[in-house]
């Protein structure tokens, strides 16, 4: 369940409480949510898909 997980705020927002950003919870899968509206839902990725996403160069 998303409420039982540890969430990490994106460093691109400065990780401030009032910053607009996303939060990520990494476990056997990866959940991503809007930090300003945490109850609105999450996106779920497999751990390998998330690693590929964050390691990609623009």
Beta strands, then each sheet from edge to edge (+ up, - down):
strand 1: 8-9
strand 2: 22-26
strand 3: 29-34
strand 4: 43-46
sheet 1: 1+ 2- 3+ 4-
end
